[in-house]
Amino acid sequence: MRVFKKLRVQLVVIVLICYLVPVLVLGFYVGGAVLKDFQAKTEAALATGVDYSMMLAEQGVKKLVALSQDAVYDGELADAVAQRDAGNLSDGEFLRRARAYIERKYGREALLTFAACFTLDNPDLLLTNRGGSDAAAAYQRKAHEAVKAMGDELDTQGRFVRVEDEVYLVRNLMNLRMKPYGMLVLGVDVDALAAPLTALAREWEARLDIDLDGVLLTDVTATGGSGPEGADWKAIPAGRVVSAGAGQYAYARDDDDRDYDLRAGLVLGRARLYGELDAFRLLLGGLLVLLVPILAVIAWYVYRRITKPLTILADAAHRIEAGELGVTVPMQGEDELGALGKAFSNMSLRLEELIDRTYKEEIALRDARIQAMQSRINPHFINNALETINWQARMEGSETISAMVESLSVLLNAGMSRNDRRILSLREELETAKAYFYFVGLRFGDSLVTRVDAAPEALEDLLPSLTLQPLIENAVEHGIAPAGGGEILLRCGRGNGRLQIEVANTGKAATAEDRKRIDAALRGDSESGSHLGLANISMRLKLIYGGRADLRVVTDEPGWTRVLIGIPQDTDFSMRNEE
């Protein structure tokens, strides 16, 4: 009884420890490392999102700049102007070539609303792509005069400009002498350009500001949420999550390229940035408070369903120990302890019967072991008898009988698993195979040709015992015997860290029905009496090597049926052979 009283105390202490220790550890850990790490990861997630979205936006801006530069570097427009000025092109042919270039170069670009160019000698003649005619007409009404006036300021650089609600990329068109002969105007689809950043702003419910060459795109793109207003994000260091005011946080990123200046900033409130973190703190506190009544329920349950039943079982066990059989316990229920009480009562009632039965079973087991030992003695006795016959045959000069006895002895030793060794070297397996070849040769005579080709470097490679002999026997029974003769080739080598084995025969060709039985044997569901050796080898290779060994049967090569095995040599079998 003292033991179980002590057990009750231990259970109470364990329950308290299971509550207090996790609470204290979790409280300190969560309050320190976890929440800080969660905060850092939240900021990192925002930073990563802005970096990635900004990268996509930068790629779009760089693409637009490169497209505008192509009009200068390609030289097609400059050549057309030169040809026109030299009188080699009519005005109509010049206009056709210029419009064809604009259409081909910019007509399918998703980031552009239109593309247009004009020459300095006729600035009011705007050459545009067909799909952007409406946007080009709007540009000509609203911004063409302002763009023409920018020619002297641009020099060789392009510039993004905004007129009313539209944004344009403007660049001087230069010839090879770096003399301007016209201007290129590309209408920028701001929604498409800023789409990655706009999507991010919607996700974080933030206000988005984009500045491109001094052009503020905020009013053009959707803000994506109800983030706080008024933060001076331009004063924020690029790539930083910082407090931008009361409860406001911002992240900025810029790309100062030689051809443009792009800067973007997101401003959002604390509730959006750290709302999940604050909710987690509240949830954690609530869980800690909720654990108190749960702890009381657990303590009551432990006493009612564990401690008390164990005490009853202990009293009954002491009575049985004193020699009182048939003791029962009043424990009911469908749980494990109820089942244990019922089983304990049944055990007590049947104890005498079970003791008597156990005694009889022990005698039967001893007889079975003796019989098993005798069955193992018989093969050894036969082997010893064969050695005596072999010695007598040599004394009388009968070499054929002696060779037959020696080959039979080798096969018998292989059948006894060589002292229970399950894994053998190729050299040992070849001895069994050659002994079997000897008996098969006596059976078929000159009608059977056998060849063994084993690479010296593979002789010490390991493989499961009795792998070669069943394959050779399979070749004889299903190929050579039905055909009345043929050739059997046994080839062994080493390649790619694997022992490669091939057993091939030129006997009876495999039919479609034979192929079905072979495939069934390889799957391990061979019919009784059909390719049992092949099925056994397939199953053993899967059990030993876990699917890393290969076993294939090739029947589609004219005149040959081949069994190909690949066995990995990186498995340690030292313990298995010792068993």
VEXFIGU-833796 format. One line per field, with one value per residue (C-alpha): residue number from 1; residue in three letters; y, z, x negated. Coordinates in Angstrom, 2 decimals. Each point is the difference from the previous one (the first is absolute). Layout:
N
num: (NUM/...)
residu: (ALA/...)
v: (Y/...)
w: (Z/...)
u: (X/...)
# end
This chain:
579
num: (1/2/3/4/5/6/7/8/9/10/11/12/13/14/15/16/17/18/19/20/21/22/23/24/25/26/27/28/29/30/31/32/33/34/35/36/37/38/39/40/41/42/43/44/45/46/47/48/49/50/51/52/53/54/55/56/57/58/59/60/61/62/63/64/65/66/67/68/69/70/71/72/73/74/75/76/77/78/79/80/81/82/83/84/85/86/87/88/89/90/91/92/93/94/95/96/97/98/99/100/101/102/103/104/105/106/107/108/109/110/111/112/113/114/115/116/117/118/119/120/121/122/123/124/125/126/127/128/129/130/131/132/133/134/135/136/137/138/139/140/141/142/143/144/145/146/147/148/149/150/151/152/153/154/155/156/157/158/159/160/161/162/163/164/165/166/167/168/169/170/171/172/173/174/175/176/177/178/179/180/181/182/183/184/185/186/187/188/189/190/191/192/193/194/195/196/197/198/199/200/201/202/203/204/205/206/207/208/209/210/211/212/213/214/215/216/217/218/219/220/221/222/223/224/225/226/227/228/229/230/231/232/233/234/235/236/237/238/239/240/241/242/243/244/245/246/247/248/249/250/251/252/253/254/255/256/257/258/259/260/261/262/263/264/265/266/267/268/269/270/271/272/273/274/275/276/277/278/279/280/281/282/283/284/285/286/287/288/289/290/291/292/293/294/295/296/297/298/299/300/301/302/303/304/305/306/307/308/309/310/311/312/313/314/315/316/317/318/319/320/321/322/323/324/325/326/327/328/329/330/331/332/333/334/335/336/337/338/339/340/341/342/343/344/345/346/347/348/349/350/351/352/353/354/355/356/357/358/359/360/361/362/363/364/365/366/367/368/369/370/371/372/373/374/375/376/377/378/379/380/381/382/383/384/385/386/387/388/389/390/391/392/393/394/395/396/397/398/399/400/401/402/403/404/405/406/407/408/409/410/411/412/413/414/415/416/417/418/419/420/421/422/423/424/425/426/427/428/429/430/431/432/433/434/435/436/437/438/439/440/441/442/443/444/445/446/447/448/449/450/451/452/453/454/455/456/457/458/459/460/461/462/463/464/465/466/467/468/469/470/471/472/473/474/475/476/477/478/479/480/481/482/483/484/485/486/487/488/489/490/491/492/493/494/495/496/497/498/499/500/501/502/503/504/505/506/507/508/509/510/511/512/513/514/515/516/517/518/519/520/521/522/523/524/525/526/527/528/529/530/531/532/533/534/535/536/537/538/539/540/541/542/543/544/545/546/547/548/549/550/551/552/553/554/555/556/557/558/559/560/561/562/563/564/565/566/567/568/569/570/571/572/573/574/575/576/577/578/579)
residu: (MET/ARG/VAL/PHE/LYS/LYS/LEU/ARG/VAL/GLN/LEU/VAL/VAL/ILE/VAL/LEU/ILE/CYS/TYR/LEU/VAL/PRO/VAL/LEU/VAL/LEU/GLY/PHE/TYR/VAL/GLY/GLY/ALA/VAL/LEU/LYS/ASP/PHE/GLN/ALA/LYS/THR/GLU/ALA/ALA/LEU/ALA/THR/GLY/VAL/ASP/TYR/SER/MET/MET/LEU/ALA/GLU/GLN/GLY/VAL/LYS/LYS/LEU/VAL/ALA/LEU/SER/GLN/ASP/ALA/VAL/TYR/ASP/GLY/GLU/LEU/ALA/ASP/ALA/VAL/ALA/GLN/ARG/ASP/ALA/GLY/ASN/LEU/SER/ASP/GLY/GLU/PHE/LEU/ARG/ARG/ALA/ARG/ALA/TYR/ILE/GLU/ARG/LYS/TYR/GLY/ARG/GLU/ALA/LEU/LEU/THR/PHE/ALA/ALA/CYS/PHE/THR/LEU/ASP/ASN/PRO/ASP/LEU/LEU/LEU/THR/ASN/ARG/GLY/GLY/SER/ASP/ALA/ALA/ALA/ALA/TYR/GLN/ARG/LYS/ALA/HIS/GLU/ALA/VAL/LYS/ALA/MET/GLY/ASP/GLU/LEU/ASP/THR/GLN/GLY/ARG/PHE/VAL/ARG/VAL/GLU/ASP/GLU/VAL/TYR/LEU/VAL/ARG/ASN/LEU/MET/ASN/LEU/ARG/MET/LYS/PRO/TYR/GLY/MET/LEU/VAL/LEU/GLY/VAL/ASP/VAL/ASP/ALA/LEU/ALA/ALA/PRO/LEU/THR/ALA/LEU/ALA/ARG/GLU/TRP/GLU/ALA/ARG/LEU/ASP/ILE/ASP/LEU/ASP/GLY/VAL/LEU/LEU/THR/ASP/VAL/THR/ALA/THR/GLY/GLY/SER/GLY/PRO/GLU/GLY/ALA/ASP/TRP/LYS/ALA/ILE/PRO/ALA/GLY/ARG/VAL/VAL/SER/ALA/GLY/ALA/GLY/GLN/TYR/ALA/TYR/ALA/ARG/ASP/ASP/ASP/ASP/ARG/ASP/TYR/ASP/LEU/ARG/ALA/GLY/LEU/VAL/LEU/GLY/ARG/ALA/ARG/LEU/TYR/GLY/GLU/LEU/ASP/ALA/PHE/ARG/LEU/LEU/LEU/GLY/GLY/LEU/LEU/VAL/LEU/LEU/VAL/PRO/ILE/LEU/ALA/VAL/ILE/ALA/TRP/TYR/VAL/TYR/ARG/ARG/ILE/THR/LYS/PRO/LEU/THR/ILE/LEU/ALA/ASP/ALA/ALA/HIS/ARG/ILE/GLU/ALA/GLY/GLU/LEU/GLY/VAL/THR/VAL/PRO/MET/GLN/GLY/GLU/ASP/GLU/LEU/GLY/ALA/LEU/GLY/LYS/ALA/PHE/SER/ASN/MET/SER/LEU/ARG/LEU/GLU/GLU/LEU/ILE/ASP/ARG/THR/TYR/LYS/GLU/GLU/ILE/ALA/LEU/ARG/ASP/ALA/ARG/ILE/GLN/ALA/MET/GLN/SER/ARG/ILE/ASN/PRO/HIS/PHE/ILE/ASN/ASN/ALA/LEU/GLU/THR/ILE/ASN/TRP/GLN/ALA/ARG/MET/GLU/GLY/SER/GLU/THR/ILE/SER/ALA/MET/VAL/GLU/SER/LEU/SER/VAL/LEU/LEU/ASN/ALA/GLY/MET/SER/ARG/ASN/ASP/ARG/ARG/ILE/LEU/SER/LEU/ARG/GLU/GLU/LEU/GLU/THR/ALA/LYS/ALA/TYR/PHE/TYR/PHE/VAL/GLY/LEU/ARG/PHE/GLY/ASP/SER/LEU/VAL/THR/ARG/VAL/ASP/ALA/ALA/PRO/GLU/ALA/LEU/GLU/ASP/LEU/LEU/PRO/SER/LEU/THR/LEU/GLN/PRO/LEU/ILE/GLU/ASN/ALA/VAL/GLU/HIS/GLY/ILE/ALA/PRO/ALA/GLY/GLY/GLY/GLU/ILE/LEU/LEU/ARG/CYS/GLY/ARG/GLY/ASN/GLY/ARG/LEU/GLN/ILE/GLU/VAL/ALA/ASN/THR/GLY/LYS/ALA/ALA/THR/ALA/GLU/ASP/ARG/LYS/ARG/ILE/ASP/ALA/ALA/LEU/ARG/GLY/ASP/SER/GLU/SER/GLY/SER/HIS/LEU/GLY/LEU/ALA/ASN/ILE/SER/MET/ARG/LEU/LYS/LEU/ILE/TYR/GLY/GLY/ARG/ALA/ASP/LEU/ARG/VAL/VAL/THR/ASP/GLU/PRO/GLY/TRP/THR/ARG/VAL/LEU/ILE/GLY/ILE/PRO/GLN/ASP/THR/ASP/PHE/SER/MET/ARG/ASN/GLU/GLU)
v: (0.00/2.39/-0.40/1.06/2.85/1.18/-0.51/2.28/2.69/-0.51/0.32/3.26/1.35/-1.08/1.73/3.20/-0.16/-0.67/3.22/2.34/-0.84/0.39/3.17/1.59/-1.18/0.90/3.36/1.00/-1.46/1.39/3.34/0.22/-1.89/-1.16/3.32/1.88/-2.58/0.18/3.78/-0.24/-2.54/2.19/2.94/-2.29/-1.24/3.59/0.84/-3.09/0.79/3.57/-1.10/-2.54/2.30/2.83/-2.29/-0.77/3.69/0.76/-2.61/1.71/3.43/-1.38/-1.66/3.31/1.80/-2.71/0.24/3.74/-0.46/-2.56/2.69/1.81/-3.03/-1.86/2.87/-0.93/3.28/1.98/-1.81/0.66/3.74/0.09/-1.77/2.44/3.02/-1.33/-0.36/-3.81/-0.38/1.78/1.46/-2.73/-2.77/1.58/0.14/-3.64/-1.18/2.06/-1.19/-3.63/0.31/1.50/-2.72/-2.80/1.28/1.24/-1.17/-3.07/1.30/-0.36/2.78/2.61/1.70/1.32/0.77/3.02/1.98/3.21/1.73/3.45/1.32/-0.95/-0.31/0.07/-3.18/-2.75/-3.54/-2.55/-3.72/-1.10/-1.31/3.19/2.54/1.13/0.41/1.80/2.40/0.79/0.58/2.37/2.08/0.11/-0.34/0.30/3.65/-0.53/-2.99/1.90/2.68/-2.59/-0.97/2.31/-1.12/-3.74/-0.19/-3.79/-1.04/-1.16/1.36/-1.03/2.89/0.30/2.18/-0.01/-3.71/-1.47/-0.92/-0.01/-1.05/2.60/-0.31/1.91/-1.99/0.36/-0.94/-1.39/3.53/0.36/2.66/-0.07/-0.47/-0.71/-1.20/-3.28/-0.01/-3.17/-0.01/-1.86/-2.29/0.90/-2.63/-2.77/1.46/0.35/-3.18/-1.96/2.86/0.67/-3.64/0.12/3.19/-1.68/-3.03/2.13/2.56/2.72/3.33/-0.24/2.85/-0.43/2.67/-0.40/2.75/2.40/-1.07/-1.05/-2.87/-0.36/1.72/-2.17/-3.42/-1.42/0.44/-3.54/0.62/2.38/0.52/3.12/3.27/2.64/-2.01/1.52/-3.19/1.82/0.67/-3.70/-1.80/-2.41/-3.57/0.77/-0.68/2.96/1.88/2.79/1.62/-0.94/-3.66/0.23/-2.06/0.37/-1.82/1.72/-1.27/1.89/-0.76/2.83/-1.03/2.18/0.26/0.44/0.47/-2.34/0.07/-1.62/0.04/-1.79/1.52/-2.16/-0.05/-2.09/-1.98/-1.35/-0.56/-1.46/-0.88/-3.74/0.40/1.89/-2.56/-2.75/1.68/0.21/-3.61/-1.17/1.81/-1.42/-3.51/0.31/1.11/-2.74/-2.64/0.52/-1.64/-2.57/-0.89/-0.59/-2.25/-1.96/-0.51/-1.31/-2.25/-1.43/-0.94/-1.39/-1.98/-0.79/0.17/-1.66/-2.91/-0.62/-0.21/-2.62/-2.00/0.16/-1.42/-2.83/-0.75/-0.30/-2.49/-2.14/0.22/-1.45/-3.01/0.99/-0.89/1.15/3.57/2.46/3.82/2.25/1.92/0.65/2.32/0.02/1.68/-1.64/-0.17/-1.58/-2.55/-0.53/-0.71/-2.50/-1.67/-0.12/-1.73/-2.53/-0.61/-0.75/-2.40/-1.90/0.12/-3.66/-1.10/2.22/-1.31/-3.56/0.93/1.85/-3.06/-2.20/2.52/0.16/-3.76/0.18/2.81/-2.01/-2.98/2.31/1.36/-3.52/-0.96/3.13/-0.83/-3.51/1.36/2.11/-2.97/-2.03/2.24/0.03/-3.78/-0.28/2.37/-2.04/-3.17/1.57/0.87/-3.69/-1.11/2.54/-1.30/-3.60/0.97/1.63/-3.08/-2.14/2.48/1.04/3.69/0.50/-1.21/2.07/3.15/-0.67/-0.45/3.18/2.02/-1.45/0.86/3.61/0.23/-1.58/2.48/2.84/-1.39/0.01/3.76/-0.36/0.27/2.25/2.69/1.88/2.17/-1.60/1.09/-0.49/-2.45/-2.31/0.30/-0.92/-3.23/-0.98/1.10/-2.03/-3.06/0.32/0.48/-3.28/-1.98/1.75/-0.85/-3.68/0.23/1.67/-1.02/1.74/1.61/2.54/2.60/1.95/3.03/1.86/3.44/1.62/3.11/-0.47/3.35/-1.16/-3.31/1.48/1.95/-1.06/-1.36/-2.03/-3.72/-2.27/2.76/-1.51/-3.66/0.67/2.25/-2.70/-2.62/2.30/0.31/-3.78/-0.85/2.73/0.45/-2.84/-3.02/0.87/0.67/-3.13/1.99/3.37/2.33/1.55/3.04/1.20/3.40/1.96/3.37/3.28/3.35/3.24/-1.46/-2.94/-3.71/-0.63/-3.57/-1.40/-3.49/-0.60/-3.07/-0.82/-2.65/0.28/3.56/1.57/0.29/2.73/-2.31/-0.69/3.76/0.42/-2.67/1.58/3.44/-1.55/-1.62/3.31/1.61/-2.76/-1.40/-2.96/-2.94/-3.14/-1.94/2.73/1.74/-0.42/0.44/3.31/1.20/-1.01/1.88/3.10/0.00/-0.51/2.81/2.39/-1.03/0.24/3.09/1.91/0.47/1.10/-3.31/-0.55/-3.21/-0.07/-2.76/0.83/-2.24/2.19/-0.68/-2.61/-3.35/0.98/0.27/2.09/0.57/3.18/0.82/3.07/-0.24/3.05/-0.56/2.80/-2.01/-1.22/-3.67/-0.77/-0.11/-1.94/-2.76/-0.21/-0.65)
w: (0.00/0.79/-3.56/-1.53/2.46/-1.18/-3.58/0.61/1.24/-3.01/-2.38/1.62/-0.21/-3.63/-0.91/1.71/-1.71/-3.34/0.53/1.69/-1.91/-3.49/1.09/1.36/-2.86/-2.64/1.61/0.12/-3.40/-1.80/1.73/-1.08/-2.99/-1.72/-0.07/-1.03/-2.66/-1.14/-0.21/-1.96/-2.36/-0.51/-0.93/-2.15/-1.80/-0.77/-1.07/-2.20/-1.60/-0.74/-1.30/-2.32/-1.20/-0.42/-2.02/-2.35/-0.31/-0.64/-2.72/-1.64/0.21/-1.38/-2.81/-0.91/0.08/-2.17/-2.48/-0.28/-0.50/-2.74/-2.18/0.10/-0.12/-2.75/-2.41/-2.14/0.56/-0.41/-3.29/-1.25/0.79/-1.72/-3.08/-0.13/0.39/-2.77/-2.33/-0.06/1.72/-0.67/2.92/-0.31/-0.03/2.99/1.95/-0.86/1.19/3.21/0.91/-0.76/2.36/2.79/-0.42/-0.07/2.93/2.39/-1.24/2.27/3.13/3.01/1.97/-2.66/-0.81/-3.27/-1.76/-2.22/-1.62/-1.97/-1.85/0.90/-3.50/0.30/3.77/-0.44/-2.10/2.65/-1.16/2.34/0.22/-1.05/3.39/1.85/-2.25/2.65/2.70/-2.50/-0.90/3.70/0.36/-2.98/1.55/3.53/-0.05/-3.48/0.27/3.38/-1.27/-3.08/2.32/1.96/-2.91/0.91/3.66/-0.67/-1.92/-0.26/3.07/0.18/2.57/1.54/0.07/1.21/-1.58/1.80/0.59/-2.61/0.23/-3.01/-0.70/-2.29/-1.80/-2.74/-3.17/-0.98/-3.17/-0.10/0.35/3.24/-1.64/0.92/-2.91/1.93/3.24/1.25/2.35/1.79/1.95/3.28/1.30/3.65/1.22/-1.70/1.07/3.66/0.16/2.22/2.52/-0.16/0.77/2.96/1.28/-0.15/1.86/2.83/-0.09/-0.40/-1.81/-2.97/-1.36/-3.15/-1.22/-3.50/-1.13/2.35/-1.28/2.86/-1.17/3.19/-1.40/-3.09/1.65/2.53/3.56/0.75/3.53/2.79/1.32/2.03/-1.77/0.35/0.51/-1.56/-1.58/-2.09/3.22/0.83/-0.74/-2.86/1.02/3.59/2.03/2.37/2.00/-2.16/2.60/2.60/-0.62/-3.60/-1.64/-3.42/-2.35/-2.84/-2.91/-2.79/-3.21/-1.18/-3.54/-2.45/-2.24/2.64/3.72/1.49/3.63/1.74/3.53/1.93/3.11/2.25/3.55/2.92/0.08/-3.48/0.52/3.52/0.42/-0.09/2.54/2.43/-0.51/0.77/3.28/1.02/-1.02/1.99/3.15/-0.37/-0.38/3.16/2.01/-1.52/1.06/3.70/0.01/-2.50/2.45/2.76/-2.25/-0.98/3.66/0.86/-3.04/0.81/3.49/-1.12/-3.06/0.65/3.63/1.61/-2.51/0.38/3.76/-0.42/-2.38/2.41/2.88/-2.21/-1.21/3.60/0.76/-3.01/1.01/3.38/-1.83/-0.18/-3.46/-1.53/1.31/-2.01/-0.08/-0.30/-3.00/-2.90/-2.98/-3.69/0.30/0.39/3.83/-0.10/-2.47/2.23/3.02/-1.96/-1.34/3.51/1.37/-2.85/0.51/3.68/-0.67/-2.65/1.60/1.01/-3.46/-1.67/2.19/-0.96/-3.68/0.11/1.45/-2.79/-2.67/1.39/-0.40/-3.58/-0.83/1.33/-2.18/-3.05/0.62/0.26/-3.26/-1.71/1.13/-1.38/-3.36/-0.20/0.86/-2.96/-2.81/1.81/0.32/-3.75/-0.80/2.14/-1.69/-3.42/1.06/0.91/-3.39/-1.76/1.82/-0.93/-3.67/-0.17/1.53/-2.73/-2.79/-0.97/-0.84/-1.39/3.19/2.05/-2.01/0.33/3.76/0.34/-2.05/2.01/3.22/-1.17/-0.78/3.36/1.85/-1.87/0.97/3.66/-0.39/0.87/3.79/-0.29/-1.95/-2.08/-1.95/-1.95/-2.35/-3.74/0.15/2.34/-2.08/-3.14/1.65/0.42/-3.57/-1.47/2.01/-1.39/-3.53/0.46/0.73/-2.79/-2.39/0.93/-0.72/-3.42/-1.19/-3.14/-0.70/2.75/-0.09/3.22/0.34/3.16/-0.37/3.38/0.29/2.62/1.67/0.70/1.70/3.51/-0.58/2.25/-0.92/1.74/0.21/-2.60/-2.58/-3.01/0.27/-0.14/-3.05/-1.78/0.97/-1.35/-3.31/-0.22/0.85/-2.06/-2.85/-0.55/0.95/-2.26/-2.91/0.62/0.32/-0.53/1.65/3.48/0.66/3.53/-0.06/3.15/0.18/1.89/-1.15/1.70/3.45/-0.71/-0.62/-3.49/-0.66/-3.25/-0.46/-3.65/-1.93/-3.63/0.66/-0.56/-0.82/2.50/-1.17/0.95/2.67/1.30/0.22/2.11/2.44/0.15/0.74/2.69/1.58/-0.01/1.79/2.60/-0.88/-2.11/-0.36/1.91/-1.75/-2.57/0.18/3.77/0.01/-1.85/2.33/3.05/-1.18/-0.82/3.45/1.79/-1.93/0.94/3.68/0.26/-2.13/0.33/-3.72/-0.86/-1.75/-3.60/-1.42/-3.64/-2.46/-3.68/-2.44/-3.09/-1.27/-2.79/1.08/3.61/3.33/2.47/3.75/1.07/3.65/1.46/3.72/1.89/1.93/2.57/2.62/3.20/0.53/2.80/2.70/-2.23/-0.62/3.72/0.84)
u: (0.00/-2.83/-1.23/3.28/0.45/-3.35/1.18/2.97/-2.34/-2.24/2.92/1.10/-3.56/-0.24/3.24/-1.15/-3.36/1.67/1.95/-2.47/-3.17/1.50/1.80/-3.18/-2.20/2.56/0.66/-3.66/-0.78/3.02/-0.32/-3.60/-1.31/3.19/1.84/-3.12/-0.69/3.63/-0.26/-3.24/1.53/3.06/-2.20/-2.14/3.12/0.99/-3.54/-0.21/3.33/-1.01/-3.40/1.57/2.78/-2.49/-2.25/2.89/0.80/-3.68/-0.06/2.96/-1.65/-3.27/1.90/1.67/-3.36/-1.57/2.88/-0.49/-3.74/0.58/1.56/-3.37/-2.31/1.90/-0.59/3.02/1.82/-3.22/-0.70/3.54/-0.37/-3.39/1.40/2.91/-2.26/-2.25/2.99/-0.20/3.36/3.24/1.91/2.61/-2.62/-1.73/3.27/0.72/-3.42/0.13/3.49/-1.00/-2.97/2.13/2.62/-2.55/-2.04/2.68/3.40/0.25/-1.68/2.36/-1.71/0.84/3.30/-1.44/-3.29/-0.63/-2.80/-0.33/-2.80/-1.29/0.68/3.70/0.76/3.77/0.02/0.26/-0.80/1.69/0.76/3.46/1.17/-0.93/1.71/2.53/-2.64/-2.27/2.82/0.51/-3.73/-0.05/2.78/-1.40/-3.77/-1.49/-0.95/-1.64/-1.96/-1.27/-1.35/-2.01/-2.25/-2.86/0.03/-0.12/-3.28/-0.73/1.99/3.58/2.43/3.29/2.48/3.58/2.64/3.33/0.78/-2.35/-3.70/-2.32/-3.58/-1.60/-3.35/-1.83/-0.66/-3.69/-1.86/-3.53/-1.45/2.02/2.13/3.69/2.39/3.23/1.56/1.47/3.00/1.13/3.27/-0.58/2.73/-0.46/2.46/-2.00/-3.34/0.99/2.12/-2.46/-0.23/3.75/0.76/-2.37/1.64/3.42/-1.36/-1.43/2.84/-2.61/-0.27/-2.35/-2.16/-2.11/-2.40/-1.47/-2.37/1.78/3.42/2.28/2.19/2.09/3.07/-0.10/-0.38/2.46/-1.17/1.18/1.23/0.75/-3.51/-0.83/-0.53/-2.64/-3.20/-3.08/-1.26/-2.60/-1.93/-0.16/-3.30/0.47/0.62/1.07/3.12/0.24/2.56/1.36/2.21/2.58/0.74/-1.26/-2.72/-1.56/-2.31/-1.89/-2.04/-1.75/-1.85/-2.21/-0.94/-1.91/3.06/2.70/0.66/2.64/1.09/2.98/1.34/2.74/1.61/2.19/1.31/-1.22/3.23/-0.74/-3.71/0.05/3.69/-0.64/-2.80/2.26/2.77/-2.48/-0.94/3.65/0.59/-3.00/1.16/3.50/-1.35/-2.10/3.06/2.13/-2.52/0.78/3.47/-1.25/-2.77/2.56/2.07/-3.09/-0.99/3.48/0.03/-3.45/1.15/3.34/-1.09/-3.68/-1.13/3.05/0.20/-3.74/0.42/2.74/-2.18/-2.93/2.08/1.24/-3.53/-1.26/2.78/-0.93/-3.65/1.02/1.48/3.65/1.26/3.29/-0.27/2.13/0.05/3.10/-1.31/2.36/0.05/-0.85/-3.40/-3.40/0.15/3.45/-1.28/-3.04/2.28/2.04/-3.13/-1.49/3.10/0.01/-3.71/0.51/2.86/-1.93/-3.42/-0.10/1.13/-2.56/-2.82/0.91/0.25/-3.31/-1.69/1.34/-0.97/-3.54/-0.31/1.34/-2.42/-2.92/1.02/0.27/-3.49/-1.41/1.73/-1.36/-3.54/0.39/1.20/-3.15/-2.20/1.29/-1.48/-3.35/0.14/0.74/-2.88/-2.40/1.19/-0.65/-3.54/-0.54/1.38/-2.22/-3.08/0.90/0.59/-3.42/-1.59/1.61/-0.93/3.53/-0.54/3.53/1.67/-2.42/0.81/3.73/-0.33/-2.06/2.54/2.89/-1.83/-0.39/3.73/0.84/-2.20/1.69/3.41/-1.07/-0.71/-3.68/0.33/3.08/-1.88/2.55/-2.44/-2.86/-2.74/0.34/-2.90/1.99/3.16/-1.95/-1.07/3.66/0.79/-2.88/1.05/3.52/-1.41/-1.86/3.19/1.91/-2.84/0.30/3.73/-0.14/-3.45/-1.33/3.40/-0.67/-2.79/-0.72/-2.24/-1.05/-1.55/-0.78/-2.16/-2.76/0.77/3.58/-0.81/0.09/3.24/2.89/3.41/2.76/-0.68/1.58/0.49/-1.81/1.05/3.79/-0.50/-2.02/2.59/2.72/-1.90/-0.32/3.62/1.70/-2.48/-2.49/2.17/3.01/-2.39/-2.07/-3.24/-1.60/-2.48/-0.07/-2.17/-0.82/-1.72/-1.00/-1.71/-0.26/1.40/1.08/-0.59/2.33/-0.47/1.44/1.23/1.40/1.42/0.95/1.16/0.76/2.64/3.72/1.12/2.40/3.61/2.46/1.42/-3.53/-0.59/3.14/-1.18/-3.47/1.46/2.21/-3.07/-1.89/2.96/-0.04/3.45/-1.12/2.40/-0.86/-2.74/-0.75/-3.40/-0.18/-3.77/0.26/2.79/-2.04/-3.10/2.08/1.58/-3.35/-1.67/2.84/-0.16/-3.80/-0.72/3.26/0.60/-3.57/-0.80/1.10/1.52/1.13/0.86/-0.55/1.89/0.21/-3.54/0.14/-1.43/-0.73/1.76/-1.99/0.33/-1.86/-0.74/-1.71/-0.93/-1.39/-3.21/0.30/1.95/-1.68/0.95/-2.44/2.71/2.39/-2.54/-0.73/3.66)
# end
